[in-house]
């Protein structure tokens, strides 16, 4: 089997960085991207600096992936931003930023990845949802809405891309200790965790475990699924 | 400056690739008059998607230019640029010019 090529968005820090390290160690050829340069070096890893909603830059990166590797097997759409704010105090610019990264970025990467994957009649796309959507989290109206859009995108693309042998699924993490929740008051996190069936913070390995399931060859009949962690 | 003949040749490369997965009765002829989209076209909707995306990739491979053929302008034109091989070859230079000035 040829070396599997995996693209992970938002790989500069947090969950994305962990996933880049995890899959690089497992022998995947990992391509990552984020808005800034990374402060780490990994075997089998190549980094691109871009904004995931910049169509021109994204297309150029995919053209380079095609030139260098001639294939893409797995896309992990991890890049995402959040902003905790009451709706009455949410600036429009924040709304645009969140929708651009979380929805437009996910869409663009799915579209361009599918163009490459269709050549081999196989591919795996894993998107990032969040428990904030089913929990209807107050203070996260735009973040939860943007991820609801990602869930819809996942479900519809699963159907549109099935004919190319591409599966599209999503993992919905609980809060994990990353920058994304840094500004959320501890009491809020506590309250949220209590609403989970298993009341604990998520670990990075909880997320890679679900991705491992989605991308394994035996999961070629699993598509359009959203797995929320923690029993939400 | 990319010549129309060069673009037609690239579209023919895409036709070769698309024909490889099409049934015998839906094979596309390599002619500038071949209808890709609309009445008397042989491609179904999935076939057209394949043809457009394959052409995009061939342009990128041959000329090193990454364009999106199915942009809003193409979708809203009264006469679709995807109607025939020739109309597609005439539309692509507009996109390349726009991209270079973006």
Contacts between the chains, C-beta under 8 A, distances in Angstrom:
chain1	res1	chain2	res2	distance
A	55	B	68	7.3
A	56	B	66	7.8
A	56	B	99	7.7
A	56	B	102	6.7
A	59	B	66	4.1
A	59	B	67	7.9
A	59	B	68	7.0
A	60	B	66	5.6
A	62	B	66	7.3
A	63	B	60	5.0
A	63	B	64	7.6
A	63	B	66	4.4
A	66	B	57	7.2
A	66	B	60	7.1
A	66	B	61	7.7
A	115	B	53	5.1
A	115	B	56	7.2
A	115	B	57	6.9
A	118	B	50	7.7
A	118	B	53	7.1
A	163	B	46	6.2
